[in-house]
Amino acid sequence: MSDAAVIVVFLLLALCAPLALYALIREETSNPRIVDRETAEREARERGGLDLEGEGERRRSRQSDRERRDERANDRDSGWDR
């Protein structure tokens, strides 16, 4: 009898968990807040999700990494690395 009870409890949890998640997600997305672009970008920066200033720094960093690789390749070709 206890085996049947364990199976019933497991099945109830297996059915209730997805329904609970569905209800929570539906509640969260049922009334979205609509804001203009400037407000959305400002809030994203405050939360750490949008870093427009740092994007240029990352781009420069990737470019300088590429330049260093090119310089090393040129050194190998010219024999300066020996």
C-alpha positions in Angstrom: 0.0 0.0 0.0 2.8 2.4 0.7 4.3 1.9 -2.7 1.0 3.0 -4.2 0.9 6.1 -2.0 4.5 7.1 -3.1 3.5 6.7 -6.7 0.4 8.8 -6.2 2.3 11.6 -4.5 5.0 11.5 -7.2 2.3 11.8 -9.9 0.6 14.7 -8.1 3.9 16.5 -7.8 4.7 15.8 -11.5 1.3 17.3 -12.5 1.3 20.3 -10.0 4.8 21.6 -10.6 4.4 22.5 -14.3 0.9 24.0 -13.6 2.4 26.1 -10.7 5.2 27.3 -13.0 2.7 28.1 -15.7 0.6 30.1 -13.3 3.6 32.1 -12.0 4.9 32.9 -15.5 1.4 33.9 -16.7 1.0 36.2 -13.7 4.3 37.8 -14.3 3.7 38.5 -18.0 0.0 39.4 -17.8 0.5 43.1 -17.3 3.8 44.3 -18.8 4.9 47.8 -18.1 5.4 49.8 -21.3 8.0 52.5 -21.3 9.8 54.7 -23.9 13.2 53.7 -25.2 15.2 56.2 -23.1 13.6 55.0 -19.9 14.1 51.3 -20.8 17.8 52.0 -21.6 18.3 53.9 -18.4 16.7 51.1 -16.3 18.8 48.5 -18.1 22.0 50.4 -17.3 21.0 50.8 -13.7 20.4 47.0 -13.5 23.7 46.3 -15.2 22.2 44.8 -18.4 23.2 47.5 -20.9 26.7 49.0 -21.1 26.9 51.3 -24.1 30.0 53.0 -22.9 31.9 49.7 -22.3 31.0 48.4 -25.8 33.6 50.7 -27.4 36.2 49.6 -24.9 35.5 45.9 -25.8 35.8 46.7 -29.5 39.1 48.5 -29.0 40.4 45.6 -26.9 39.5 43.1 -29.6 41.1 45.3 -32.2 44.3 45.6 -30.1 44.4 41.9 -29.6 44.1 41.4 -33.3 46.9 43.9 -33.9 49.2 42.1 -31.4 48.6 38.8 -33.1 49.4 40.4 -36.5 52.6 41.9 -35.1 53.7 38.5 -33.7 53.0 36.9 -37.1 55.1 39.6 -38.8 57.9 39.0 -36.3 57.9 35.3 -37.1 58.0 36.0 -40.8 60.9 38.4 -40.5 62.9 36.3 -38.1 62.8 38.8 -35.2 61.4 36.2 -32.8 64.7 34.3 -32.6 
